[in-house]
Amino acid sequence: MLTRLEKKGLVRHERTGSLHHFAATATRESYIAALMHDALDVGSDRDAALVRFAETVSPTEAAVLRQALDDMANSGTTPRP
């Protein structure tokens, strides 16, 4: 199973003698964000999907998203892929 995950780029593999060491290539949160990005790429109307998503989040989640967007705008950073 770890070899399959390695082929997908989700884990990296080092071999020391007969020992195999596997480690995650990204955080769980980064993986989930990538899945969300992939899901947006599947649809024909990305904007509509984002609006629909925004309509379904809780007020607390909306505040987190709003703060993250404000922080990015204020710092001049661009979204990470």
N, C-alpha and C positions, 0 to 999 in steps of 0.2 A: 504494500500500500504506500509506503514512504517513497518508493521508487516512482510510482505514478504521480505522487504529489511533486516530486522533484522535476519530472518531465513537464509538469504544468507551471513550474516556476514558483511553487508555493513553499518549498523547502530547499535548503542547500545541503550538500552532502560532502563530508570529508572522510577520508579513509586514513587511518593510522595503523599500519600493520594489518591485523585481522579485525580491528575495531572499526565500526562505522558510526560516524557522528552526524546526526541530522539536526538542523535548526531551521526555524521559520524564517522566511525572507522578509516578512512584514508583519505588522500587528494585525490582530483580528479586525480592528476598526478600519485599517487600510484596506483589508480584503473586502469588508462589507461595503465600503465606499466604492471600490472598484466594481462590485456586483451591481450597485445602484447605477453607476455610470453605464455599465453594459446594458442594463434594463432600459435606460433612457435612449440608448443607441438603437434599440430594436424598433421602437415606435416611429411613426411617420411625423408626429407632432410633439417634439421634445418640450416645447413651451407648455402645451396643454397638459402633458404628463406632470411637469413640475408644478403647475397650478393645482392640479388634482391632488398631488402629494401634499402640497401646502395646506389644502383644505382638510386633510385627514389627520394632521399632527395635532398633538395636544397644545394648549397654550404655553406650557413650559418648554416643549420641544420647539415651538415657533420662536420663543424668546431666545433659545440657544442658537437657532439658525440666524435670526436677526442680528444677534450680537456678533456671530462669526463673520457675517457679511459686512457689518459695520467696521469690525476690526480690520478686515482685509481692505476695505475702501480707504480707511484712515491711514493704513500703513503703506498703501500703494502696492501691496502684493497681489499676485494673480493666483487664481485657484490652482491647486495641485491636481495633476491627472490621477 
